[in-house]
Amino acid sequence: MAAGAIAASTPWCHCRHTHKFLAPSEATLRRVLQRLDPVELDRRINDWLRSHLQDQHIAALAVDGKCARTAAKIKGQGLMLFGALDTHTKLFCRQIQIPAKTNEIPTLKDLLRDLDLRGTLVSADARNTQTANAHPIVAEKKANYLLVVKANQPKLFDQLARLSHAPEGVLFLPHIAIDQGHGRHETRAVYPFELTPQSLRTNGFLNAEAVLLSP
């Protein structure tokens, strides 16, 4: 898009003999891209894509970090990207670089800063299951969260495990998914159950609506 706009507005992109536009060379495209702010370019492209949606509300947002392996080979160190994906449209709403010597935890707030997430369900992996991340999602963004709890947080894990045995809980049929790939077979079962406000208050989960158990 940027190269096309440059070609259309620059006189020297015309051929003197045919008066037709000349396609920018690889070197021109590379120099243009190198001068752009990657974060701002990513934001503008994503905003432009989302502007064509009839419904721009984000119902569910999945955040995750990935290492760009090719960039790691070129630069000699890992380039970590942190993305926020609209699970309905499959479009990235935001993607930023995780600064060196840090991780996803302090970067999540920056990732979500400019997004309107009122009523959105934000899901993240166990690394982001931190009070410092969960509180702003609810208090500042007016959103809900779905966070994973693993045994590396034993106290919270045990609290949730006890909830699954609460007599007032209503257990629903599990969702079972079977994945095959990368030389392995995985079977995942998720057991959702709702609990009464009393049981949630008793265990310290004042604002929780449901718990999912995946053995």
SERO-4910 file (N, C-alpha, C, O; in steps of 0.05 Angstrom, whole numbers):
BEGIN
 pado doro    nc1    nc2    nc3   cac1   cac2   cac3    cc1    cc2    cc3    oc1    oc2    oc3
  Met    A     17    -24      0      0      0      0     17     25      0     12     44    -15
  Ala    A     38     26     17     55     49     19     70     53     -7     73     76    -17
  Ala    A     81     31    -19     96     33    -43     79     42    -66     87     58    -83
  Gly    A     54     33    -67     36     41    -88     29     71    -86     28     84   -107
  Ala    A     26     81    -62     20    109    -58     44    126    -66     40    147    -78
  Ile    A     68    116    -60     92    131    -68     95    132    -98    101    153   -109
  Ala    A     90    109   -111     92    108   -141     72    127   -154     78    139   -174
  Ala    A     47    129   -143     26    145   -155     31    175   -151     21    190   -167
  Ser    A     47    182   -131     50    211   -126     77    222   -132     82    246   -129
  Thr    A     95    205   -142    123    214   -148    128    214   -178    125    194   -191
  Pro    A    135    238   -189    139    240   -218    160    222   -229    156    211   -252
  Trp    A    182    217   -215    203    200   -226    196    171   -228    212    155   -238
  Cys    A    172    163   -219    163    136   -223    150    131   -250    143    109   -256
  His    A    148    152   -266    138    149   -293    160    143   -313    183    153   -310
  Cys    A    155    125   -332    174    120   -353    172    143   -373    151    151   -382
  Arg    A    195    154   -381    196    177   -399    185    171   -426    174    188   -440
  His    A    188    146   -434    180    139   -461    151    130   -463    136    138   -480
  Thr    A    142    113   -444    115    102   -445     95    117   -427     71    114   -429
  His    A    107    134   -409     90    149   -390     74    131   -372     54    139   -360
  Lys    A     83    106   -369     70     88   -350     85     88   -323    108     96   -321
  Phe    A     70     80   -303     82     78   -276    103     55   -276     98     34   -288
  Leu    A    125     60   -262    145     39   -258    142     27   -230    139     42   -211
  Ala    A    143      1   -228    142    -12   -202    167     -6   -186    189     -8   -197
  Pro    A    164      2   -161    188      7   -144    206    -18   -143    195    -41   -143
  Ser    A    231    -14   -141    250    -37   -140    249    -49   -112    238    -38    -93
  Glu    A    262    -72   -110    263    -86    -83    278    -68    -63    270    -67    -40
  Ala    A    299    -54    -72    314    -37    -54    298    -14    -44    300     -6    -21
  Thr    A    281     -3    -62    263     19    -53    243     10    -32    239     23    -12
  Leu    A    231    -13    -37    212    -24    -18    225    -29      9    214    -23     30
  Arg    A    250    -40      8    264    -46     32    271    -21     48    268    -20     72
  Arg    A    280     -1     34    287     24     48    263     37     61    264     48     83
  Val    A    240     37     47    215     48     58    207     33     83    201     46    103
  Leu    A    207      7     82    199     -9    105    218     -6    129    209     -5    152
  Gln    A    244     -3    123    263      0    144    260     27    159    268     29    182
  Arg    A    249     47    146    246     73    158    220     76    174    216     95    189
  Leu    A    202     56    172    177     57    185    179     46    214    195     29    220
  Asp    A    163     57    231    160     47    258    144     21    257    120     23    251
  Pro    A    155     -2    263    140    -27    260    115    -29    277     95    -40    269
  Val    A    116    -18    301     93    -18    319     70     -1    307     47     -9    307
  Glu    A     77     23    298     57     41    286     46     29    260     22     32    255
  Leu    A     64     17    244     54      5    219     35    -18    225     14    -20    211
  Asp    A     42    -34    244     24    -57    251     -3    -46    261    -24    -58    254
  Arg    A     -3    -26    277    -27    -14    288    -45     -4    266    -69     -8    265
  Arg    A    -33     11    247    -49     23    225    -60      2    206    -83      4    198
  Ile    A    -45    -19    201    -55    -40    183    -78    -55    196    -98    -60    184
  Asn    A    -75    -61    222    -96    -76    236   -121    -59    239   -143    -69    236
  Asp    A   -117    -33    244   -141    -15    246   -155    -13    219   -179    -12    218
  Trp    A   -139    -12    198   -151    -10    171   -167    -36    165   -189    -34    154
  Leu    A   -156    -59    172   -170    -84    167   -196    -85    183   -217    -93    172
  Arg    A   -195    -77    208   -218    -78    225   -239    -57    217   -263    -61    223
  Ser    A   -231    -36    204   -250    -15    195   -269    -25    174   -290    -13    169
  His    A   -263    -48    162   -280    -59    141   -300    -80    153   -316    -92    138
  Leu    A   -299    -84    179   -317   -103    191   -344    -89    197   -344    -66    205
  Gln    A   -366   -104    194   -392    -92    200   -395    -90    230   -405    -69    240
  Asp    A   -386   -109    245   -387   -108    274   -359   -108    285   -344   -128    283
  Gln    A   -350    -85    296   -323    -82    305   -319    -89    334   -297    -86    345
  His    A   -341    -97    347   -338   -105    375   -322   -131    377   -326   -149    361
  Ile    A   -304   -133    397   -288   -156    401   -301   -173    422   -301   -166    446
  Ala    A   -312   -196    414   -326   -213    433   -306   -229    450   -309   -232    474
  Ala    A   -285   -239    437   -265   -255    452   -237   -249    440   -233   -248    416
  Leu    A   -218   -245    458   -191   -237    450   -171   -257    463   -171   -260    488
  Ala    A   -154   -269    447   -134   -287    457   -107   -274    455    -99   -265    433
  Val    A    -92   -273    477    -65   -261    476    -44   -283    480    -48   -302    496
  Asp    A    -22   -281    466     -1   -301    468     25   -290    457     24   -272    440
  Gly    A     47   -300    466     73   -291    457     86   -313    441     84   -337    446
  Lys    A    101   -305    420    115   -323    403    143   -312    396    147   -288    395
  Cys    A    161   -331    391    188   -323    383    190   -325    352    184   -346    341
  Ala    A    198   -303    339    202   -303    310    229   -316    304    250   -304    307
  Arg    A    228   -342    296    253   -357    293    272   -346    271    296   -346    275
  Thr    A    260   -338    249    277   -328    227    292   -304    236    316   -301    230
  Ala    A    278   -285    250    292   -261    260    314   -268    279    334   -255    281
  Ala    A    309   -290    295    330   -297    314    355   -306    300    377   -301    310
  Lys    A    353   -319    277    376   -328    262    391   -304    251    416   -304    249
  Ile    A    376   -283    243    389   -260    230    402   -243    252    425   -234    248
  Lys    A    388   -237    273    398   -219    294    416   -233    315    430   -219    330
  Gly    A    415   -259    316    431   -272    336    417   -275    363    428   -287    381
  Gln    A    393   -264    366    378   -267    390    349   -268    384    340   -260    363
  Gly    A    334   -279    403    305   -283    398    289   -257    397    293   -239    413
  Leu    A    272   -256    377    254   -233    375    226   -242    384    213   -258    370
  Met    A    218   -233    408    193   -242    419    171   -223    412    173   -199    417
  Leu    A    149   -233    401    126   -217    394    102   -225    411     99   -248    418
  Phe    A     87   -205    419     64   -209    436     39   -199    421     37   -176    414
  Gly    A     20   -218    415     -2   -211    398    -29   -215    412    -32   -231    431
  Ala    A    -49   -199    403    -76   -201    413    -94   -207    390    -98   -190    372
  Leu    A   -105   -231    389   -120   -241    366   -150   -241    372   -159   -252    392
  Asp    A   -166   -230    354   -195   -231    355   -202   -260    346   -199   -266    323
  Thr    A   -212   -276    364   -217   -304    358   -240   -308    338   -242   -330    326
  His    A   -257   -288    334   -279   -291    315   -270   -284    287   -276   -300    269
  Thr    A   -257   -262    283   -249   -254    256   -221   -265    248   -214   -264    225
  Lys    A   -206   -275    268   -179   -285    263   -160   -262    255   -140   -267    242
  Leu    A   -166   -238    263   -149   -215    257   -135   -207    283   -146   -207    305
  Phe    A   -109   -199    280    -95   -189    302   -103   -160    307   -103   -143    289
  Cys    A   -111   -154    332   -118   -127    339    -94   -111    346    -92    -87    339
  Arg    A    -74   -123    358    -49   -110    364    -27   -132    365    -32   -155    371
  Gln    A     -2   -123    359     21   -140    362     45   -122    368     51   -103    353
  Ile    A     59   -128    389     81   -111    397    105   -129    404    102   -154    408
  Gln    A    129   -118    404    153   -133    411    156   -132    441    153   -111    454
  Ile    A    163   -155    453    169   -157    481    198   -148    485    216   -160    474
  Pro    A    202   -127    501    230   -117    505    248   -139    515    240   -158    529
  Ala    A    274   -136    509    294   -155    518    295   -155    549    290   -134    561
  Lys    A    302   -177    560    305   -181    589    279   -178    605    279   -171    628
  Thr    A    257   -182    591    231   -182    605    214   -204    592    224   -220    576
  Asn    A    188   -204    598    170   -225    588    142   -214    584    138   -190    584
  Glu    A    123   -232    580     95   -223    574     82   -209    597     65   -192    593
  Ile    A     89   -216    622     74   -207    645     73   -177    647     50   -166    649
  Pro    A     95   -162    647     93   -133    648     85   -119    622     81    -95    621
  Thr    A     84   -135    600     78   -124    574     49   -125    567     40   -112    548
  Leu    A     33   -141    581      5   -145    574    -11   -119    575    -27   -114    557
  Lys    A     -6   -103    594    -20    -77    597    -15    -59    573    -33    -46    563
  Asp    A     10    -59    563     17    -43    539      3    -54    514     -6    -39    497
  Leu    A      1    -80    513    -12    -93    490    -41    -85    488    -52    -81    466
  Leu    A    -55    -84    510    -84    -78    511    -91    -49    513   -114    -42    513
  Arg    A    -71    -32    516    -75     -4    524    -95     11    506   -114     24    516
  Asp    A    -93      9    480   -109     24    461   -134     10    452   -149     20    434
  Leu    A   -140    -13    462   -163    -29    453   -188    -25    470   -186    -23    494
  Asp    A   -210    -23    456   -236    -21    470   -246    -49    476   -254    -63    457
  Leu    A   -244    -57    501   -250    -85    508   -274    -87    526   -277   -107    540
  Arg    A   -291    -68    526   -315    -69    544   -332    -93    536   -342    -96    514
  Gly    A   -336   -112    556   -352   -136    551   -337   -158    537   -349   -179    532
  Thr    A   -311   -154    532   -295   -175    518   -285   -196    537   -278   -190    560
  Leu    A   -283   -221    528   -270   -242    543   -241   -244    534   -236   -252    512
  Val    A   -223   -238    552   -194   -239    546   -182   -265    558   -184   -270    582
  Ser    A   -171   -281    540   -159   -307    549   -129   -306    546   -118   -294    527
  Ala    A   -115   -319    565    -86   -319    564    -76   -345    578    -91   -358    591
  Asp    A    -51   -352    573    -40   -376    585    -32   -372    614    -35   -350    625
  Ala    A    -21   -393    626    -16   -393    655      5   -372    663      5   -362    685
  Arg    A     22   -364    644     43   -344    651     30   -318    659     41   -303    676
  Asn    A      7   -311    647     -5   -286    653    -26   -287    675    -40   -267    680
  Thr    A    -28   -309    689    -46   -312    711    -34   -298    735    -23   -311    753
  Gln    A    -35   -272    735    -23   -255    756    -44   -234    764    -59   -224    747
  Thr    A    -44   -227    789    -62   -206    798    -57   -180    784    -75   -165    777
  Ala    A    -31   -174    778    -24   -149    765    -36   -148    737    -39   -126    726
  Asn    A    -42   -171    724    -54   -171    698    -84   -174    699    -98   -161    683
  Ala    A    -94   -190    717   -123   -195    719   -138   -170    727   -159   -164    717
  His    A   -127   -155    747   -142   -132    758   -147   -110    737   -169   -101    735
  Pro    A   -127   -102    721   -132    -81    701   -151    -90    680   -166    -73    669
  Ile    A   -152   -115    673   -171   -125    653   -199   -119    661   -216   -111    645
  Val    A   -205   -123    687   -232   -119    697   -237    -90    704   -256    -78    696
  Ala    A   -218    -78    720   -222    -51    731   -219    -29    711   -234    -10    711
  Glu    A   -200    -32    692   -194    -11    673   -207    -15    646   -218      3    634
  Lys    A   -205    -40    636   -216    -46    609   -245    -54    610   -257    -57    588
  Lys    A   -256    -59    633   -284    -67    636   -290    -93    621   -311    -96    608
  Ala    A   -270   -111    621   -272   -136    606   -273   -159    626   -271   -155    651
  Asn    A   -275   -183    616   -274   -208    632   -249   -223    624   -237   -218    603
  Tyr    A   -240   -242    641   -217   -257    633   -221   -287    637   -237   -296    654
  Leu    A   -206   -302    621   -205   -331    624   -176   -338    625   -162   -338    605
  Leu    A   -166   -345    649   -138   -350    654   -133   -378    663   -150   -390    676
  Val    A   -110   -389    655   -103   -416    661    -88   -417    688    -70   -401    693
  Val    A    -95   -436    705    -81   -440    730    -68   -468    730    -82   -488    725
  Lys    A    -42   -469    734    -28   -495    735    -16   -499    763    -18   -482    781
  Ala    A     -3   -522    765      7   -530    792     31   -513    801     39   -515    824
  Asn    A     42   -495    783     63   -478    792     53   -455    810     69   -440    822
  Gln    A     26   -453    813     14   -436    833     -2   -454    852    -27   -454    850
  Pro    A     11   -468    870     -3   -490    885    -26   -480    902    -46   -494    903
  Lys    A    -24   -457    915    -45   -447    932    -71   -442    916    -92   -451    924
  Leu    A    -68   -427    894    -91   -421    877   -102   -446    864   -126   -449    861
  Phe    A    -84   -463    856    -92   -488    843   -108   -506    861   -129   -517    853
  Asp    A   -100   -508    886   -115   -524    906   -142   -512    912   -161   -526    916
  Gln    A   -143   -485    913   -169   -472    918   -189   -479    896   -212   -485    902
  Leu    A   -180   -477    871   -198   -483    848   -205   -513    848   -227   -520    841
  Ala    A   -185   -530    855   -191   -559    855   -213   -565    875   -230   -583    870
  Arg    A   -212   -552    898   -233   -557    918   -260   -548    909   -281   -559    916
  Leu    A   -261   -526    893   -286   -517    882   -300   -537    865   -324   -539    864
  Ser    A   -284   -553    850   -295   -573    832   -310   -595    847   -326   -609    835
  His    A   -305   -598    873   -318   -618    889   -340   -606    907   -352   -620    923
  Ala    A   -346   -581    903   -366   -568    919   -393   -580    914   -400   -583    890
  Pro    A   -409   -588    934   -434   -601    929   -455   -584    915   -473   -594    902
  Glu    A   -452   -557    918   -471   -539    905   -464   -534    876   -480   -521    862
  Gly    A   -442   -544    866   -434   -540    839   -451   -556    820   -459   -578    826
  Val    A   -456   -545    796   -471   -559    776   -452   -566    753   -442   -549    739
  Leu    A   -446   -592    749   -427   -601    730   -441   -606    703   -462   -618    702
  Phe    A   -428   -596    682   -439   -600    655   -423   -621    640   -402   -630    649
  Leu    A   -433   -630    617   -418   -650    601   -392   -638    592   -390   -615    585
  Pro    A   -371   -655    591   -344   -645    584   -342   -640    554   -356   -652    538
  His    A   -323   -623    546   -315   -619    518   -289   -634    514   -269   -628    528
  Ile    A   -288   -652    496   -264   -669    491   -254   -663    463   -268   -665    443
  Ala    A   -228   -657    462   -215   -651    436   -191   -669    433   -176   -673    452
  Ile    A   -188   -680    409   -165   -698    403   -148   -685    381   -158   -679    359
  Asp    A   -123   -680    388   -104   -667    369    -82   -687    361    -72   -702    378
  Gln    A    -75   -686    335    -54   -703    325    -35   -685    310    -43   -670    292
  Gly    A    -10   -687    316     10   -671    302     36   -670    317     37   -676    341
  His    A     58   -663    303     84   -661    315     93   -688    329    107   -688    349
  Gly    A     83   -710    317     91   -736    327     78   -744    353     89   -762    367
  Arg    A     55   -733    360     43   -740    385     12   -738    382      2   -725    364
  His    A     -1   -752    400    -30   -751    401    -38   -740    429    -29   -749    449
  Glu    A    -56   -720    429    -64   -708    454    -95   -709    456   -109   -702    437
  Thr    A   -104   -716    479   -133   -716    485   -137   -696    508   -126   -700    530
  Arg    A   -153   -676    503   -158   -656    523   -188   -656    530   -205   -655    513
  Ala    A   -193   -657    556   -221   -657    565   -225   -633    584   -209   -628    602
  Val    A   -245   -617    579   -252   -594    596   -279   -598    608   -299   -603    594
  Tyr    A   -280   -595    635   -305   -599    650   -314   -572    661   -302   -563    681
  Pro    A   -333   -559    650   -343   -534    661   -363   -539    683   -379   -558    681
  Phe    A   -363   -522    703   -384   -524    724   -388   -496    736   -369   -481    740
  Glu    A   -413   -490    741   -420   -464    753   -423   -468    783   -430   -490    793
  Leu    A   -419   -447    797   -420   -448    826   -438   -426    837   -441   -405    823
  Thr    A   -448   -429    860   -465   -409    872   -448   -386    882   -425   -390    889
  Pro    A   -459   -362    884   -444   -339    894   -433   -344    922   -412   -335    929
  Gln    A   -448   -360    938   -439   -366    965   -413   -382    965   -394   -376    980
  Ser    A   -411   -402    948   -387   -419    947   -363   -403    937   -341   -407    945
  Leu    A   -368   -384    918   -347   -368    907   -337   -348    928   -313   -345    931
  Arg    A   -355   -336    943   -347   -318    964   -331   -332    986   -311   -322    997
  Thr    A   -340   -356    992   -327   -372   1013   -298   -378   1006   -281   -378   1024
  Asn    A   -292   -382    981   -266   -389    972   -250   -365    962   -227   -369    952
  Gly    A   -261   -341    964   -246   -317    956   -249   -309    927   -234   -291    919
  Phe    A   -266   -321    912   -269   -314    883   -295   -298    880   -316   -309    872
  Leu    A   -294   -272    887   -318   -256    889   -331   -251    862   -355   -251    861
  Asn    A   -316   -248    841   -326   -240    815   -326   -262    795   -333   -257    772
  Ala    A   -318   -286    803   -317   -308    784   -345   -317    776   -363   -317    793
  Glu    A   -348   -325    751   -374   -335    741   -374   -365    736   -395   -378    739
  Ala    A   -351   -376    728   -350   -404    722   -321   -413    725   -302   -397    723
  Val    A   -318   -439    729   -291   -452    730   -290   -475    711   -310   -490    709
  Leu    A   -268   -478    696   -265   -500    678   -243   -518    688   -221   -508    695
  Leu    A   -249   -543    691   -229   -563    701   -219   -580    678   -235   -593    664
  Ser    A   -193   -580    674   -180   -596    652   -160   -614    665   -137   -605    670
  Pro    A   -167   -639    671   -149   -658    685   -125   -666    667   -108   -681    676
***
